[in-house]
Amino acid sequence: MTTIKQDDLIQSVADAFQFISYYHPLDYIRALGDAYEREQSPAAKDAIAQILTNSRMSAEGHRPICQDTGIAVVFLKVGMNVQWDATMGVQEMINEGVRRAYLDKDNPLRASVLSDPAGKRKSTKDNTPAVVHYEIVPGDHLEVICAAKGGGSEAKSKFAMLNPSDNLVDWVLKTVPTMGAGWCPPGILGIGIGGTPEKAMLLAKESIMAPVDIQDLIGKAARGEKLVRTEELRLELYEKVNALGIGAQGLGGLTTVLDVKVLDYPTHAANLPVAMIPNCAATRHIHFELDGSGPARLQAPSLEDWPKVTWQADTKTATRVDLDTLTKEQIAAWKPGQILLLNGKMLTGRDAAHKRIQDMLSKGEQLPVSFKNRVIYYVGPVDPVRDEVVGPAGPTTATRMDKFTEMMLAQTGLISMIGKSERGPVAIESIKKHKSAYLMAVGGAAYLVAKAIKSAKVVGFADLGMEAIYEFDVKDMPVTVAVDSAGTSVHETGPKEWRIKIGKIPVVA
């Protein structure tokens, strides 16, 4: 009979969420390094280089891989013979571990969890409560998986109740392009099949907790070994999803997914539930067991295990831009896919700030800062520590700000925007109308981006916390012209170009 102590579980969970905030799983890093070596698209290769460099920097500095340090997800397999030496419930113990991890003074993590989700959406301040899944199994130990799941990838989760005669692969290939690049590919796709709707979603989420091992499966198939149906599906989807040409950050390229995971479960004869959940470039999870002998001992990886890839700004081919003197005429000269190095002062703002700006403008109130001839960066940074001016500060998904784009360009004097992923038709039309431009920073390179920020101060809406308006002073911050002043989007042209080059899936006009 094993006894699990309350403090052991709390400390293990706290250590785990700190650990995964700055250490990628090595299987993911190795797979990403292999993808870098294979990649032929310059834009995608540059993006992967930034992600790999950022990963190593985070491992060295013990600072978050991504500014979105995720919602805490915990899978528990509780042995039937386990006893508890605890006064708190299991959910309470896990929440306390999450609280300690996210409030750690040496590496504070961004508290993104909000209570009253359909109402006031008020921050819980400590990223609790965690989402916990329980399974009671034979045995006398406790198996734990801790994962930090970012909002950008969660937002792209998909579910469908297919008819039994429908083609599951066709549904995936039709659905993945609709996810855009907000989930920060290259990453991992989790597919859950069968059961009931909620079971399929849980299977998809659980599947992406497994190690990246698609190359082992490819080798197994090459040797002629017999595959089960889920393995066959993994191989087919891996090849066909990559053949879509979406590529790193949606810029077009050879690698969109590093692996595809599939779990299934028996289902009703009338149904075919299918769920798909992506894991992004900030893939973060860790597995451990407790057997009553104390808290988990988490083995730090060796920095020698990281691929020897170091991204540096290419000052010979990139164009330096002075944000303090930027004009619309200069913006009009930018070309789709052009690499820029930004210098000078920019403003920041996310969903809550844009909503408040909208409310103030509708009432005729003066904004706390002028956006005239300014550039806005869609970001919610991590709090700084020690000598940092700002914590990891990667871009958030730009499409969430699409509905505010016309207001910002027409009413505030804003002339350009920075975020991650593509822009939708409404935003692109507004960009074209106002001869503006949208610039893309690499999602998954938050610590690298932060190193380009030389000063940061809150200039508006301080009560919004990480969603406040900051003014950043940056030096050689790398971005790509994703939508130019004529409305051409590289997230449309890039994947189409590489889908044709790969040549395995026809391009539909």
Secondary structure, 3 states (H helix, E strand, C coil): CEEEEHHHHHHHHHHHHHHHHHCCCHHHHHHHHHHHHHCCCHHHHHHHHHHHHHHHHHHHHCCCCCCCCCEEEEEEEEECCEEEECCCCHHHHHHHHHHHHHCCCCCCCCCCCEECCCCCCEECCCCCCCEEEEEEECCCCEEEEEEEECHHHHCCCEEEEECCCCCHHHHHHHHHHHHCCCCCCCEEEEEEEECCHHHHHHHHHHHCCCCCCHHHHHHHHHCCCCCCHHHHHHHHHHHHHHCCCCCHHHCCCCCCEEEEEEEEECCCCCCEEEEEEEECCCCCEEEEEECCCCCCCCCCCCHHHCCCCCCCCCCCCCEEEEHHHCCHHHHHCCCCCCEEEEEEEEEECCHHHHHHHHHHHHCCCCCCCCCCCCEEECCCCCCCCCCCCCCCCCCCEHHHHHHHHHHHHHHCCCCEEEEECCCCHHHHHHHHHHCCCEEECCCCCHHHHHCCEEEEEEEECHHHHHHCEEEEEEEEEEEEEEECCCCCEHHHHHHHHHHHHHCCCCCCC
